[in-house]
Amino acid sequence: MEKLLVESQKFKSLAEMFGIEQGVSLIAGPCSIENYNQLDLIAQNLVDNKVRFIRGGAYKPRTSPYDFQGLGLDGLKILDDIRKKYNLLAVSEIMDPRDIEIGIKYTDIIQIGSRNMCNYSLLKEVGKIKHPILLKRGMMSTVEEFILAAEYIVCNGNTNLILCERGIRTFDLNTRNTLDISCLAIIKNQTKLPVIVDLSHSLGRKDIMLSVAKAVIAMEIDAIMIEIHNDPNNALSDQKQQLSLAEFNCFCESISV
């Protein structure tokens, strides 16, 4: 973990990275990009709530091979059209080093998801570019393993890095995963990297999302990531954890970030 500590002065906050106002940002959008009209409607809602970051999955690593796997490149092209139309900053995942170029072309932030945190070939390759990278913690990874995964990116030259706590797998079944609050404090302490929290994947439920959001905001994180959908009950993935647009409006009013 020495390199991150030594070079910590090189890292920027999320606000500095994109020239936006300081404070806690929201990164919101559907679990999966399903079609243009869906993402367009969601983007309009983000603009109404003064949210600058839109997230949307195009490549979806799923536990079951029979679940919706995303639209792939077509999904990224939709995301690209929408971000340009509404002047939004787009976040989406790639899973293969061969897709880095299209990630650069169609997103503002390339996400490396939980299942790929230990895809070291991918980490090395995104370390060779300057494009911002959002690295999610592996669902069964220790904090040290998470930070060392980040090292793979930084030691290859890319310091435009954001770390995301998204919950880890434990024995408790009350939430989809267990949000590790201590991870946030440790990362901020040891690395000085921007750190964000994915509330949707950590909680997997909406009824406690606001309370937990207020708790993590108090820890001076850089952003909260949540999933929203214009019709959650008919979403092609993660129906239970996606806020409706009306619920998202209430969420934004309540946290007032």
C-alpha positions, -999 to 999 in steps of 0.1 A, spaced: 0 0 0 31 22 0 27 37 -35 -8 51 -29 5 67 3 36 82 -13 17 96 -43 -15 106 -25 -9 143 -34 -14 135 -70 -50 124 -66 -80 147 -71 -114 147 -55 -143 138 -77 -152 175 -79 -117 185 -90 -116 157 -115 -146 170 -134 -147 206 -125 -179 205 -105 -190 219 -72 -175 204 -40 -198 183 -19 -215 150 -22 -225 142 -58 -252 118 -69 -245 92 -96 -279 77 -107 -295 58 -135 -308 23 -143 -292 -9 -135 -294 -18 -172 -298 4 -202 -329 -11 -219 -337 13 -247 -333 49 -258 -367 62 -245 -361 47 -210 -327 64 -206 -340 96 -221 -368 98 -196 -344 91 -167 -319 117 -179 -346 143 -179 -353 135 -143 -317 138 -134 -315 172 -150 -346 183 -131 -328 173 -99 -295 190 -109 -277 156 -110 -246 156 -133 -237 119 -133 -257 92 -151 -250 55 -147 -262 27 -168 -251 -8 -174 -244 -20 -210 -223 -51 -201 -240 -69 -173 -221 -97 -156 -248 -118 -140 -248 -148 -117 -271 -167 -140 -263 -170 -178 -300 -169 -184 -305 -134 -170 -304 -102 -191 -268 -95 -200 -272 -59 -212 -272 -44 -247 -234 -42 -250 -221 -17 -275 -256 -6 -285 -262 3 -249 -231 24 -247 -241 42 -278 -274 51 -263 -256 63 -232 -233 84 -253 -262 101 -271 -280 108 -239 -250 123 -221 -243 146 -250 -280 156 -253 -283 166 -216 -246 175 -208 -243 147 -183 -212 127 -172 -216 90 -180 -205 60 -159 -206 24 -173 -188 -8 -169 -165 -27 -192 -153 -62 -184 -127 -70 -211 -94 -52 -219 -103 -53 -255 -133 -29 -247 -112 -2 -232 -112 20 -263 -150 19 -266 -152 27 -228 -130 58 -234 -151 68 -264 -186 64 -249 -182 71 -212 -167 98 -189 -159 72 -162 -151 35 -169 -164 13 -141 -146 -19 -130 -173 -39 -113 -172 -60 -82 -168 -93 -101 -138 -78 -120 -119 -63 -91 -95 -92 -93 -93 -91 -131 -57 -80 -129 -51 -80 -167 -80 -55 -170 -66 -34 -140 -32 -32 -156 -46 -21 -189 -68 7 -175 -38 18 -155 -21 27 -188 -47 52 -198 -57 86 -182 -94 81 -184 -112 82 -150 -117 47 -135 -143 38 -109 -132 6 -91 -157 -13 -70 -148 -35 -41 -151 -72 -46 -181 -87 -29 -158 -110 -8 -127 -89 -7 -109 -74 23 -101 -37 25 -65 -45 20 -72 -65 -12 -94 -36 -24 -66 -11 -19 -41 -34 -36 -64 -38 -66 -63 0 -68 -25 -2 -67 -25 -22 -100 -41 8 -117 -20 35 -100 13 18 -104 7 16 -141 3 54 -143 -34 62 -140 -42 84 -109 -77 93 -121 -92 68 -98 -124 66 -77 -130 38 -52 -165 24 -45 -177 5 -15 -206 -16 -26 -211 -40 2 -196 -74 10 -211 -108 14 -218 -118 50 -242 -142 68 -268 -115 73 -298 -117 49 -315 -85 58 -297 -67 30 -284 -78 -3 -249 -73 9 -234 -57 41 -223 -21 37 -189 -17 54 -189 18 68 -154 13 83 -140 7 47 -149 43 39 -129 57 68 -99 35 61 -98 43 24 -99 80 31 -73 77 58 -48 55 39 -51 66 3 -67 101 0 -85 87 -30 -121 98 -39 -145 73 -23 -181 67 -31 -209 44 -19 -232 23 -40 -263 21 -19 -284 1 -43 -261 -30 -45 -251 -29 -9 -287 -27 5 -308 -43 -22 -338 -26 -7 -353 9 -8 -370 14 26 -337 21 45 -319 39 17 -324 74 29 -313 67 65 -281 50 53 -275 78 28 -275 104 56 -251 83 76 -225 80 48 -228 116 38 -217 125 73 -184 106 65 -176 133 38 -177 108 9 -175 121 -27 -206 106 -41 -236 82 -36 -245 59 -64 -281 47 -67 -302 29 -93 -334 45 -106 -359 33 -132 -389 48 -148 -408 15 -142 -389 -6 -116 -415 -33 -114 -408 -42 -151 -371 -36 -151 -350 -63 -168 -327 -65 -138 -326 -56 -101 -362 -46 -98 -364 -44 -60 -335 -20 -54 -343 6 -81 -360 38 -71 -389 50 -92 -386 85 -105 -410 98 -79 -390 80 -51 -358 95 -65 -373 130 -64 -382 125 -27 -347 111 -20 -330 142 -36 -352 166 -16 -345 147 16 -307 146 14 -304 181 -2 -268 175 -14 
